[in-house]
Amino acid sequence: MSSSQQDPKPTGRSRATLERLHAVARPRLGIDPRALGAFRIVLGVLLLADLAFLRVPGLVPFYTDGGVFPRSALADVYPTFAAASLHAVSGAAWVQGMLFAIAGVAAACLLVGYRTKLSLGLSLVLLASLFARNPHVVNGGDTILLTFLFLGLFLPLDARWSLGDRRRSDDERPVYSLETAILCVHFVTIYAASAVHKFQSEAWLSGTAVPRIFHLEEYIVLLGPSLAEFGTVLTAINWLWVAMLSVSPFLLLYTGRPRTALAAAFVCAHLGMAATMRLGAFPFVMIAGLLLFFPAPVWHRLEEITAPVAPSVRQRFPSSIRVNRIGETGPLLPGSRPRLPRVRRGVRVGSTALLAGVFVAILCWQAASLGIAEDSTPDLDGELSEVSWSFFAPNPPDTSSWYAVEATLESGETIDAVDGGAVAFDPPPDAAETYPTTLWHRYGVDMRYAGESQYEPAAGYVCAASDRDLESVTIYHLEQSVEADGPAGDPVVNERVTRRC
């Protein structure tokens, strides 16, 4: 009898403990539905901008058989990616253009929240395929964007500000589930792992990393050259960034105004990166992730500011696809989930297992990069090792590099194949200008120590793209040591390939 009287007590105590844990975790691992809507919108904008400003201008040189990395080279260097990429099915420009157009439509649908899951999945597949087609022009920010698209498949990203078939409940509770917890933890571990890398670096701990980076002229653009003149400011930025990364776990621990202030500080830091460095979409990808950490008062204030224009925007859409004010918030506690048919329940269990498995794999990969665990992920021909999330750590580059392309005319005269002038091996006035686009910069940096055979297609592309009668092309890679106070020593000239046209 005493046993039967005591049985309910542990159960009640356990439930109370569970409720307290949920009460603590919900404001930290839950995400405001408006933050999910903003996250989706920014992802859509990023995908469209990446296509319009980076990929479309680089379609022929980087994604066709007539460019610097034809499918034959992809199959030789990265056979796994060659077999997996849809973009490697054909080397014709029109096929790549068609795939780009489909990706653009999917990104636009994601932006407005139309058929969100379908558009998100299609964007994920096409972006992964595009990156696999030419890994030489992929950086860490691109792969973080891929993880966001994948994790977004498990979340109601059409929770707010989306086009839908129906009106949804006016529920302002945060979306709180295993999926939101994984996304939040995944984002913070990117910062935390970067902090560990910084503490493994003599350059970062001595305050010389950022001053050195700002003398890598090929990375420095816009306001960067002006900032590079202030060494003391750069040293302060070095220490400030290390400190911010060190406290990044508080994005999970803080709530309310402290969390808002910390997230806003990171947003400002990434805007500063975008204004001074050539980093592609990386700063804006991280800003998209930071939106998830802004609490309800921020979104209340945003809605108050936009309230005067919101009705007119909604009236522009037919009633069947009006902009939803509130979206589905998903399951919060296990007990609040509706009963699902057996098949749907099985799909949910399978998707949860997939999500958890991918998350664990990412954590293991990051732990391996820190040297605290053995890398058990597939090697994939070495591609993953080239796309790290350490970002100038633990050892920031100590050499600035650029290229000279010498063309020999049929008359025997030699000219610069790029501008038609004399070939110069001295440091350029601005190394960033030697790379016409961000993709050319990524390609040049990734290829700087490649073998002669990998440069052959690039030399062939120069021959084909020239409007002059060339007899041969020689590609030189030049690099110069860089210290915290500027360049040191003379440039070293390395001939990479000579090819007859």
Secondary structure by P-SEA (a helix, b strand, c coil): cccccaaaaaaaaaaaaaaaaaaaacccccccaaaaaaaaaaaaaaaaaaaaccccccccccccccccccaaaaaaccaaaaacccccccccaaaaaaaaaaaaaaaaaaaaccaaaaaaaaaaaaaaaaaaaccccccaaaaaaaaaaaaacccccccccccccccccccccccccaaaaaaaaaaaaaaaaaaaaaaacccccccaaaaaaaacccccccaaaaaaacaaaaaaaaaaaaaaaaacccccccccaaaaaaaaaaaaaaaaaaacccccaaaaaaaaaacccccaaaaaaaaaaaccaaaaaaaacccccccccccccccccccccccccaaaaaaaaaaaaaaaaaaaaaaaaaaaaacccccccccccccccccccccccccccccccbbbbbbbcccccccccccccccccccccccccccccaaaaaaaaaacccccccaaaaaaaaaaaccccccbbbbbbbbbbbcccccccbbbbbbcccccc
